[in-house]
């Protein structure tokens, strides 16, 4: 499922709002801490220059949910 979301994120990366929405959807399919780490690294590599603020905001929110 994450493979599909990687394709979706690539296609919607032109629109900040849509990218953020789809990133949150994709994170629902992460199954383990290792998968989350790998997905995060992929996102940073692919979109870190285009959407750094979105990535920071979304992953901070995910991290906060995982620590509670």
KATA-V534909 format. One line per field, one symbol per residue. phi: phi as a letter, one per 40 degrees, with the letter a starting at -180 (. if undefined). psi: psi as a letter, one per 20 degrees, with the letter a starting at -180 (. if undefined). burial: b if it has 24 or more other C-alpha atoms within 12 Angstrom, else e. A space follows every 10 residues. Layout:
BEGIN
phi->???
psi->???
burial->???
END
This chain:
BEGIN
phi->.cdcccccdc ccccbdccdc dccccccccc badccccccc ccccccbdcc bccccccccc cccccccb
psi->hhgghggghg hjihogghgg ghggghiijp irhghggggg hgggghjhhh lhhggggghg ggghhhi.
burial->ebeebbeebb eebeeeeebb ebbbebbeee eeeeeeeebb eebeeebeee beebbeebbe ebeeeeee
END
